[in-house]
Amino acid sequence: MTAWRGVLVLGLMVGMGVAAQAPVTLKDAYKADFPVGVAINTAQITGQDARGDATIAAQFDSISPENVLKWEVIHPQPGKYDFTLADQYVAFGVEHHMWTVGHNLVWHSQVPGWVFRDDQGNLLTRDALLERMHDHIRTVVGRYKGRIQSWDVVNEALNEDGTLRTSLWEKIIGDDYIAKAFEYAHEADPQAELTYNDYNLENAAKRDGAVALVKKLRAEGVPITCVGIQDHDSLTWPTAQQEGDAIDAFAALGVKVSISELDVDVLPSVFGQQTSDVGAHAASNPKLNPYPNGLPDAVQQQLAQKYAELFRVFVAHKASISRVTLWGLTDGDSWKNDWPVRGRTDYPLLFGRDGEPKAAFGAVVGVVR
Ligand code: XIL
C-alpha cells in the first residue's frame, strides 16, 4: 500500500471508527453524482507514464485528450490524417470503460494555416471551407462512432463581451459555421453528446453571449446538447455564486453542462483579467514564479478549500452536470507551468509532481464522504 493510500485509510478508520476500508477514489466518491475525468497526454496515452496510467485507471471514469485529437495532430496536411495517437487514446477509454471525450473539432487554435487557404495561398470560399470542415468532422467523428461518447464540437467561439470572435472560420464561412459544425457532427454520430466549449463562461457578459448563442441554435433545431464550462480557475475566481449561476443559466436552456477543463492556478495573475486564451503570452519574471521549490502550506490549504467550494457547487447541480474533468493528472503535467509564462512552477491539480494526492484531493473526496 502506498503512503497516501495508507493516510486515507487511516483517516477513514479514525473518522468513522471502523476497521480497514478500501481506499477512496474520485470515481467511487462521485459515483452517484457524475463521472470524474482527466485530460491525458501523449506519455499517458502511449504507456510511457506507467504510474500515471495506473492512477488514471484507478481514480477516473472519463478521459479527455489534452492534444491528440486537435486538428494539427490528427489532420496535419491536406488529405492526410494521422490517427496513431488518437487510436491509442480511444483504445485506452474502451479498455477502461470510460466516458471518452473528443476534444475538439472546430477551433481557431492548433489548426494548421493550410485549412483556410487554397493551393495559391488565397483564403478559401465559404463553400470550400465548409466542405473541408465537413470532410474533417465526417472522417474523425465517423472513425470513433460509438467509442467517443461526447464531442467538443466548437471551442472558444466567443469574445469576453459575449460577441462572436472573428476567427477565420467566422470570417470565411459566416456566423453559421457553428451551426454547420454541429450538423456535421450529428450526421456522423447521431448518439454522441455534442458540446459548445469555452472559458470564462462564469463572467456575466460572456455567459449571456453564450446563452443567446445556445438559445438561437436550439431554436433553429441545431443538435447541440451540452455546454462545456472550462473552469481554468484561480484561488479567487470564479466565486461559488458565479459558478452556480453559469450552470443554472445553461441548464435552463435544456442542455447539459460539462465542467470540461478544471484546474486552479495558484500563481500571480499575469494579465489584468482572467483569461485562458492560448494565444496570450507574457515574459517570464521571478515575481511571477514565487514557489519554484514547493507550495507553502497556507496556499496548499487555500487551494484545497477552493476545490471543495467548487465541488460543492457541482454536487448541488449534479442533475445538470454531465461530467467534471481535471485538465491534467499531476501538477508536473499541467499546461499552466508553461502558459501564459514559460517555465513557471504551478500547483493547479489534485496530484503533486511526485504522483501523490494533495490536500486538494482529500478536500474533493471530503465533499461527498
Ligand atoms: C492546451 C494544452 O493543455 C496544451 O498542452 C497545449 O499546448 C495548448 O492547449 N483551452 C482548451 C485546451 O480548450 O485545448 C487547451 O489545452 C487549454 C485551454
Residues whose N, C-alpha, C, O or C-beta is under 5 A from the ligand:
A	BS01	XIL	E66 S276 V278 W335
